[in-house]
């Protein structure tokens, strides 16, 4: 049994996620949490009362490049869903890796965007190992050149690979078959 002596030590501990469970949250148009399922509260370590009314970035891990969130916001604000691999921060300082799909939530009558949904599943070790070096590089660049610098680097990285961000993510996470069906089902259940 590992004994934890400080909050600093907790920062290096990954929370193992159940690959058969999913994390769902909903926000308003400003990113304020309006709903979190039971698994979200369990893994994040926050109670429902602590989460509701808070900005979704309450779980933002400092190892995450800001450009990833900017791209996510840009996409969903234009009405398009987007996938991302995300390292989240739990209340106690531990972390967990997820594959997230961010999507819009529309009013049934007017079809106007009224908020956003996030559906998340555990990211495999293979996916994390593939994305972590890129994220570390983007963080380094953000510290020196800001978000614009990391955005330029990411654009060049994708261009050199001959792909777009969406195709890069689809290939990285294996967005097909049962995996794609899972996210489609989540949208039907939680929209």
Residue pairs with C-beta under 8 A, 6 or more apart in sequence:
4 10
4 13
7 92
7 93
8 93
10 92
10 93
10 94
11 93
11 94
11 95
13 94
13 95
14 94
14 95
14 96
14 97
15 43
15 90
15 94
15 95
15 96
17 43
17 96
17 97
17 98
17 121
17 122
18 39
18 122
19 121
19 122
21 39
22 37
22 39
22 119
22 120
22 121
22 182
22 186
23 37
23 39
23 40
23 43
23 98
23 118
23 119
23 120
23 121
24 35
24 36
24 37
24 39
24 40
24 117
24 118
24 119
24 120
24 186
24 190
25 33
25 35
25 36
25 37
25 40
25 51
25 56
25 117
25 118
26 33
26 34
26 35
26 36
26 105
26 115
26 116
26 117
26 118
26 190
27 33
27 34
27 56
27 115
27 116
27 118
28 34
28 114
28 115
29 113
29 114
29 115
29 116
30 55
31 55
31 56
31 57
31 73
31 116
32 53
32 54
32 55
32 56
33 51
33 52
33 53
33 54
33 55
33 56
33 58
34 52
34 115
35 52
36 44
36 48
36 51
36 52
37 190
40 51
41 47
41 48
41 51
43 90
43 96
44 51
44 59
44 88
44 90
44 91
45 90
45 91
45 92
45 94
46 58
46 91
50 91
51 58
56 118
57 69
59 88
59 89
59 90
60 69
60 88
60 89
61 86
61 87
61 88
61 89
61 95
62 89
63 87
63 95
63 135
63 136
63 139
64 86
64 87
64 135
65 135
65 138
65 139
65 142
65 150
66 142
66 147
66 150
67 138
67 142
67 147
67 150
67 151
67 154
68 84
68 86
68 135
68 138
70 147
70 151
71 82
71 84
71 165
72 82
72 84
72 102
75 81
75 82
75 102
76 82
76 102
76 103
76 104
76 116
79 104
79 113
81 101
81 102
81 103
81 104
82 101
82 102
82 165
82 166
82 169
83 99
83 100
83 101
83 102
83 166
83 169
83 170
83 173
83 175
84 99
84 100
84 102
84 169
85 97
85 98
85 99
85 100
85 123
85 127
85 128
85 131
85 169
85 172
85 173
86 97
86 98
86 99
86 100
86 120
86 123
87 95
87 96
87 97
87 135
88 95
88 96
88 97
88 98
89 95
90 96
96 122
97 122
97 123
97 127
97 128
98 120
98 121
98 122
98 123
99 120
99 121
99 122
99 123
99 127
99 173
100 118
100 119
100 120
101 118
101 119
101 120
101 183
101 186
102 116
102 117
102 118
103 116
103 117
103 118
103 119
103 187
103 191
104 113
104 115
104 116
104 117
105 113
105 114
105 115
105 116
105 117
105 191
106 112
106 113
106 114
107 114
117 187
117 190
117 191
119 183
119 186
119 187
119 190
121 182
123 173
127 172
127 173
130 172
131 172
134 154
134 157
137 153
138 150
138 153
138 154
139 150
141 149
141 150
141 153
142 149
142 150
145 152
154 165
158 164
158 165
158 168
161 168
163 171
169 175
170 176
173 179
175 183
